[in-house]
Amino acid sequence: MKAFRIVVGIFVSAAFAWATLSRVDLPEVGQALSRAAPFGVALALGCAWLEIAVRSWRWRFLLSPLGKVGYGQAFAYTCVGYFANTFLPMRLGDVARAYLAATALRLPRLATLGSIVTERLTDGLTILVVAAGLGLLVTGASTMAPAWMSMVVAGVAVVALVVLVVLATRGRQALKALLPERLCEWLARLLRGTEAVRTPRGVITTVGSTLVAYLFAVGAMVAVAGSVGLSITPVQAAFAMAWIGLSTAIPAAPGSVGTYEFVGVSVLTLLGQDPASSLAAVVLLHVIGTVPVALVGLALTWALHVRVWRLGDRTVLDSESAAQTA
């Protein structure tokens, strides 16, 4: 199964990478990268680290009902997760992050994994709504994001959010009526990771921090675009960054290579930008947002005495089952 996921991820990334490279002039991409302004790159790097800092704070908040977690610990394992995502396909680094943090911090493993699921759902639903709204504002919205499509996307996001809230608040009672007992118990433990968002304050805090992290990502996009000579407005940058963020949900090779670039270039060219400069900006943004934090995560795997690459497919489930049996 693990090999199958790797093969599928590589195939998907290769297909998207080919679709991207086939419509750009690679020498022009190299020239755009070579003239990138150092100040813009440095500013984007600063925004990328601020985004990581906010995401680490949000994860600490989501973990707070499960046990005492320091900000430094949340930040460290967030970086480890980013490192794991650079060589594990389909964002399995998030699963590794949950298992490693839960083991080290003595938190319930499935509930910790549930906090990661809460993160991903919050990211996806929040950015879906943002992308739908921005689609009505950017230039050429009539061809890129028709009003009916935006309303459908927003409607799907709202329905999914309602389902999540119902499951989080009703918990085991809602599950027992629908699922076998064993699966119900497993999901109930997983849903413990949603405890932080079961109150209005929790929802506001989680969504608010998600939006702050997204704004820092938009700042990185603006800085990178300016450094390679693209002229885009903050609203256009926000629209592009929303869809780039959503592209990480596509099952792909480690680091979302290929899919990230395809979506980024597609959106920027639809906004009227030059394809070669667009690819240069997206590649630079991808590197800035991935490589530095991954290197820090690599160093932390040794400092924290964890070996991400030794994790098996069923580590989390087997360990949780053993803990429950004991």
RODO-2510 file (C-alpha; in nm, 4 decimals, decimal comma):
residues 326
     n   res          X          Y          Z
     1     m     0,0000     0,0000     0,0000
     2     k     0,2832     0,2384     0,0848
     3     a     0,4541     0,1711    -0,2492
     4     f     0,1223     0,2220    -0,4297
     5     r     0,0758     0,5635    -0,2668
     6     i     0,4281     0,6636    -0,3641
     7     v     0,3795     0,5545    -0,7262
     8     v     0,0435     0,7326    -0,7541
     9     g     0,1838     1,0480    -0,5983
    10     i     0,4842     1,0548    -0,8303
    11     f     0,2635     0,9900    -1,1347
    12     v     0,0266     1,2733    -1,0424
    13     s     0,3130     1,5162    -0,9777
    14     a     0,4891     1,4183    -1,3007
    15     a     0,1719     1,4748    -1,5024
    16     f     0,1136     1,8183    -1,3505
    17     a     0,4826     1,9110    -1,3879
    18     w     0,4746     1,8178    -1,7577
    19     a     0,1556     2,0203    -1,8076
    20     t     0,3279     2,3199    -1,6475
    21     l     0,6647     2,2973    -1,8237
    22     s     0,5098     2,2378    -2,1651
    23     r     0,3651     2,5888    -2,1748
    24     v     0,6619     2,7945    -2,0560
    25     d     1,0012     2,8916    -2,1951
    26     l     1,2524     2,7435    -1,9480
    27     p     1,5383     2,9838    -2,0377
    28     e     1,3045     3,2737    -1,9605
    29     v     1,2177     3,1104    -1,6275
    30     g     1,5894     3,0915    -1,5460
    31     q     1,6372     3,4566    -1,6368
    32     a     1,3441     3,5584    -1,4154
    33     l     1,4909     3,3622    -1,1242
    34     s     1,8370     3,5122    -1,1768
    35     r     1,7034     3,8670    -1,1504
    36     a     1,4987     3,8057    -0,8358
    37     a     1,5493     4,0990    -0,5991
    38     p     1,7225     3,9902    -0,2733
    39     f     1,5072     4,2216    -0,0621
    40     g     1,1874     4,0651    -0,1952
    41     v     1,3209     3,7155    -0,1322
    42     a     1,4209     3,8101     0,2243
    43     l     1,0792     3,9637     0,2877
    44     a     0,9060     3,6509     0,1570
    45     l     1,1247     3,4358     0,3808
    46     g     1,0255     3,6450     0,6820
    47     c     0,6556     3,6116     0,5939
    48     a     0,6953     3,2346     0,5504
    49     w     0,8442     3,1976     0,8996
    50     l     0,5712     3,4135     1,0501
    51     e     0,3164     3,1838     0,8853
    52     i     0,4859     2,8808     1,0460
    53     a     0,4885     3,0599     1,3820
    54     v     0,1136     3,1263     1,3651
    55     r     0,0376     2,7708     1,2519
    56     s     0,2409     2,6367     1,5436
    57     w     0,0440     2,8565     1,7849
    58     r    -0,2838     2,7364     1,6357
    59     w    -0,1815     2,3724     1,6733
    60     r    -0,0843     2,4324     2,0353
    61     f    -0,4303     2,5790     2,0920
    62     l    -0,5948     2,2733     1,9334
    63     l    -0,3840     2,0436     2,1533
    64     s    -0,4597     2,2356     2,4748
    65     p    -0,7605     2,0179     2,5771
    66     l    -0,5430     1,7060     2,5449
    67     g    -0,2554     1,8112     2,7700
    68     k     0,0001     2,0765     2,8485
    69     v     0,2038     2,1631     2,5384
    70     g     0,4595     2,4432     2,5223
    71     y     0,4835     2,6721     2,2214
    72     g     0,8404     2,5602     2,1564
    73     q     0,7268     2,1986     2,1470
    74     a     0,4438     2,2737     1,9054
    75     f     0,6806     2,4739     1,6852
    76     a     0,9455     2,1999     1,6874
    77     y     0,7076     1,9211     1,5834
    78     t     0,5459     2,1452     1,3231
    79     c     0,8900     2,1843     1,1633
    80     v     0,9461     1,8077     1,1871
    81     g     0,6149     1,7565     1,0080
    82     y     0,7219     1,9918     0,7281
    83     f     1,0460     1,7965     0,6950
    84     a     0,8540     1,4668     0,6794
    85     n     0,6292     1,6054     0,4059
    86     t     0,9362     1,6602     0,1857
    87     f     0,9889     1,2850     0,1449
    88     l     0,6518     1,1311     0,2350
    89     p     0,3802     1,1470    -0,0353
    90     m     0,0245     1,2712     0,0054
    91     r     0,1123     1,4873     0,3104
    92     l     0,1749     1,1822     0,5281
    93     g     0,4186     1,4012     0,7172
    94     d     0,1165     1,5325     0,9059
    95     v     0,0470     1,1804     1,0315
    96     a     0,4120     1,1474     1,1315
    97     r     0,3882     1,4782     1,3185
    98     a     0,0847     1,3583     1,5132
    99     y     0,2436     1,0273     1,6090
   100     l     0,5818     1,1726     1,7072
   101     a     0,4373     1,4611     1,9077
   102     a     0,1847     1,2402     2,0853
   103     t     0,4547     0,9893     2,1764
   104     a     0,6990     1,2492     2,3055
   105     l     0,4435     1,4661     2,4859
   106     r     0,2374     1,1726     2,6180
   107     l    -0,0825     1,2771     2,4467
   108     p    -0,3537     1,0391     2,3168
   109     r    -0,2350     0,9511     1,9684
   110     l    -0,5642     0,9349     1,7829
   111     a    -0,6832     1,2561     1,9467
   112     t    -0,3578     1,4243     1,8433
   113     l    -0,4174     1,3001     1,4904
   114     g    -0,7679     1,4442     1,5238
   115     s    -0,6150     1,7856     1,5949
   116     i    -0,4253     1,7584     1,2650
   117     v    -0,7483     1,6670     1,0855
   118     t    -0,9095     1,9720     1,2450
   119     e    -0,6223     2,1848     1,1148
   120     r    -0,6573     2,0548     0,7606
   121     l    -1,0360     2,0941     0,7566
   122     t    -1,0109     2,4465     0,8946
   123     d    -0,7519     2,5354     0,6314
   124     g    -0,9538     2,3838     0,3490
   125     l    -1,2949     2,5215     0,4440
   126     t    -1,1687     2,8689     0,5332
   127     i    -0,9630     2,9056     0,2165
   128     l    -1,2452     2,7648     0,0022
   129     v    -1,4733     3,0421     0,1228
   130     v    -1,1973     3,3010     0,0740
   131     a    -1,1233     3,1753    -0,2786
   132     a    -1,4920     3,1830    -0,3685
   133     g    -1,5286     3,5395    -0,2454
   134     l    -1,2093     3,6651    -0,4088
   135     g    -1,3110     3,5012    -0,7360
   136     l    -1,5801     3,7680    -0,7665
   137     l    -1,3300     4,0526    -0,7173
   138     v    -1,0264     3,9716    -0,9290
   139     t    -0,9931     4,0901    -1,2864
   140     g    -1,1607     3,8541    -1,5288
   141     a    -1,3757     3,6945    -1,2602
   142     s    -1,6480     3,6416    -1,5186
   143     t    -1,4294     3,3886    -1,6990
   144     m    -1,2316     3,2442    -1,4069
   145     a    -1,4798     3,2169    -1,1279
   146     p    -1,8418     3,2707    -1,2278
   147     a    -2,0764     3,3760    -0,9532
   148     w    -2,2628     3,0455    -0,9554
   149     m    -1,9394     2,8498    -0,9152
   150     s    -1,8308     3,0688    -0,6245
   151     m    -2,1645     3,0188    -0,4551
   152     v    -2,1405     2,6406    -0,5017
   153     v    -1,7902     2,6331    -0,3549
   154     a    -1,8954     2,8469    -0,0588
   155     g    -2,2078     2,6358    -0,0091
   156     v    -2,0090     2,3116    -0,0037
   157     a    -1,7685     2,4620     0,2484
   158     v    -2,0507     2,5763     0,4755
   159     v    -2,2232     2,2361     0,4615
   160     a    -1,8959     2,0587     0,5416
   161     l    -1,8369     2,2963     0,8320
   162     v    -2,1847     2,2270     0,9700
   163     v    -2,1232     1,8507     0,9473
   164     l    -1,7926     1,8935     1,1300
   165     v    -1,9508     2,0992     1,4068
   166     v    -2,2319     1,8448     1,4513
   167     l    -1,9849     1,5582     1,4782
   168     a    -1,7640     1,7538     1,7153
   169     t    -2,0456     1,8583     1,9482
   170     r    -2,2576     1,5441     1,9476
   171     g    -1,9577     1,3140     1,9328
   172     r    -2,0262     0,9553     2,0223
   173     q    -2,4047     0,9908     2,0253
   174     a    -2,4050     1,0944     1,6588
   175     l    -2,1669     0,8165     1,5617
   176     k    -2,3424     0,5292     1,7408
   177     a    -2,6515     0,5700     1,5291
   178     l    -2,4538     0,5359     1,2055
   179     l    -2,1502     0,3125     1,2535
   180     p    -2,0393    -0,0233     1,4000
   181     e    -1,9343    -0,0028     1,7634
   182     r    -1,5619    -0,0589     1,7104
   183     l    -1,5374     0,2020     1,4363
   184     c    -1,7519     0,4309     1,6475
   185     e    -1,5048     0,4030     1,9369
   186     w    -1,2114     0,4689     1,7039
   187     l    -1,3754     0,7794     1,5589
   188     a    -1,4799     0,8989     1,9036
   189     r    -1,1143     0,8963     2,0119
   190     l    -1,0206     1,0758     1,6917
   191     l    -1,2884     1,3392     1,7556
   192     r    -1,1285     1,4252     2,0883
   193     g    -0,8946     1,6306     1,8730
   194     t    -1,1834     1,8654     1,7919
   195     e    -1,2531     1,9636     2,1544
   196     a    -1,0860     2,3025     2,1119
   197     v    -1,3378     2,4056     1,8443
   198     r    -1,6532     2,2998     2,0256
   199     t    -1,7182     2,6496     2,1559
   200     p    -1,7746     2,9770     1,9685
   201     r    -1,4501     3,1120     2,1171
   202     g    -1,2633     2,8058     1,9959
   203     v    -1,4013     2,8366     1,6434
   204     i    -1,3216     3,2090     1,6277
   205     t    -0,9691     3,1520     1,7584
   206     t    -0,8984     2,8688     1,5161
   207     v    -1,0458     3,0382     1,2084
   208     g    -0,8902     3,3721     1,3048
   209     s    -0,5404     3,2243     1,3368
   210     t    -0,5933     3,0434     1,0058
   211     l    -0,6694     3,3743     0,8368
   212     v    -0,3651     3,5404     0,9964
   213     a    -0,1392     3,2601     0,8701
   214     y    -0,2995     3,2934     0,5262
   215     l    -0,2317     3,6695     0,5240
   216     f     0,1368     3,6038     0,5898
   217     a     0,1343     3,3575     0,2982
   218     v    -0,0200     3,6293     0,0819
   219     g     0,2551     3,8656     0,1954
   220     a     0,5134     3,6113     0,0802
   221     m     0,3396     3,5882    -0,2578
   222     v     0,3389     3,9673    -0,3007
   223     a     0,7073     3,9880    -0,2088
   224     v     0,8101     3,7040    -0,4417
   225     a     0,5986     3,8336    -0,7310
   226     g     0,7547     4,1775    -0,6974
   227     s     1,1046     4,0327    -0,6794
   228     v     1,0728     3,8662    -1,0243
   229     g     0,8947     4,1579    -1,1884
   230     l     0,5306     4,0501    -1,1722
   231     s     0,2795     4,3276    -1,1137
   232     i    -0,0141     4,1937    -0,9138
   233     t    -0,2457     4,3549    -0,6635
   234     p    -0,2816     4,2250    -0,3063
   235     v    -0,6286     4,0918    -0,3953
   236     q    -0,4893     3,9019    -0,6931
   237     a    -0,2071     3,7658    -0,4764
   238     a    -0,4619     3,6551    -0,2178
   239     f    -0,6688     3,4824    -0,4862
   240     a    -0,3639     3,3019    -0,6247
   241     m    -0,2410     3,2026    -0,2799
   242     a    -0,5822     3,0624    -0,1881
   243     w    -0,5800     2,8209    -0,4811
   244     i    -0,2134     2,7344    -0,4318
   245     g    -0,2965     2,6460    -0,0724
   246     l    -0,5874     2,4297    -0,1834
   247     s    -0,3595     2,2498    -0,4318
   248     t    -0,1775     2,0797    -0,1425
   249     a    -0,4890     1,8654    -0,0948
   250     i    -0,4223     1,6945    -0,4293
   251     p    -0,2596     1,3497    -0,3755
   252     a     0,0905     1,4072    -0,5068
   253     a     0,4593     1,3365    -0,4614
   254     p     0,6482     1,4575    -0,1526
   255     g     0,6419     1,8326    -0,1109
   256     s     0,3455     1,8693    -0,3514
   257     v     0,5993     1,9120    -0,6328
   258     g     0,4252     1,9585    -0,9661
   259     t     0,0733     2,0204    -0,8419
   260     y     0,1797     2,3328    -0,6504
   261     e     0,3486     2,4798    -0,9581
   262     f     0,0681     2,3851    -1,1962
   263     v    -0,2038     2,5537    -0,9909
   264     g     0,0103     2,8592    -0,9187
   265     v     0,1049     2,9176    -1,2818
   266     s    -0,2511     2,8492    -1,4005
   267     v    -0,4004     3,1095    -1,1682
   268     l    -0,1327     3,3720    -1,2331
   269     t    -0,1591     3,3360    -1,6118
   270     l    -0,5371     3,3617    -1,5884
   271     l    -0,4732     3,6884    -1,4089
   272     g    -0,2810     3,8053    -1,7152
   273     q     0,0741     3,7403    -1,5931
   274     d     0,3628     3,6148    -1,8049
   275     p     0,3877     3,2320    -1,7813
   276     a     0,7669     3,2199    -1,7438
   277     s     0,7784     3,4849    -1,4715
   278     s     0,4773     3,3216    -1,3050
   279     l     0,6572     2,9866    -1,2866
   280     a     0,9690     3,1588    -1,1523
   281     a     0,7622     3,3240    -0,8794
   282     v     0,5792     3,0031    -0,7856
   283     v     0,8975     2,7937    -0,7779
   284     l     1,0703     3,0550    -0,5634
   285     l     0,7702     3,0738    -0,3320
   286     h     0,7612     2,6942    -0,3038
   287     v     1,1308     2,6760    -0,2182
   288     i     1,1091     2,9585     0,0372
   289     g     0,8071     2,8033     0,2055
   290     t     0,9462     2,4493     0,2109
   291     v     1,3242     2,4212     0,2213
   292     p     1,4219     2,6408     0,5208
   293     v     1,1596     2,4941     0,7550
   294     a     1,2388     2,1423     0,6300
   295     l     1,6069     2,1933     0,7104
   296     v     1,5170     2,3127     1,0586
   297     g     1,2870     2,0115     1,0892
   298     l     1,5715     1,7812     0,9828
   299     a     1,7959     1,9239     1,2535
   300     l     1,5185     1,8865     1,5094
   301     t     1,4617     1,5196     1,4244
   302     w     1,8145     1,4551     1,5500
   303     a     1,7869     1,6947     1,8440
   304     l     1,4594     1,5307     1,9534
   305     h     1,5922     1,1779     1,8803
   306     v     1,3147     1,0889     1,6357
   307     r     1,3529     0,9042     1,3055
   308     v     1,0651     1,0010     1,0816
   309     w     1,1650     0,7655     0,8021
   310     r     1,1158     0,4586     1,0234
   311     l     0,7455     0,5142     1,0691
   312     g     0,5288     0,2360     0,9257
   313     d     0,1935     0,2558     0,7563
   314     r     0,0000     0,1422     1,0636
   315     t     0,2119     0,2909     1,3415
   316     v    -0,0481     0,5298     1,4725
   317     l    -0,3356     0,2838     1,4710
   318     d    -0,1375    -0,0048     1,6194
   319     s     0,0141     0,2092     1,8926
   320     e    -0,3227     0,3522     1,9871
   321     s    -0,4778     0,0074     1,9997
   322     a    -0,1957    -0,1179     2,2227
   323     a    -0,2367     0,1797     2,4537
   324     q    -0,6097     0,1208     2,4792
   325     t    -0,5570    -0,2501     2,5531
   326     a    -0,3042    -0,1729     2,8250
***
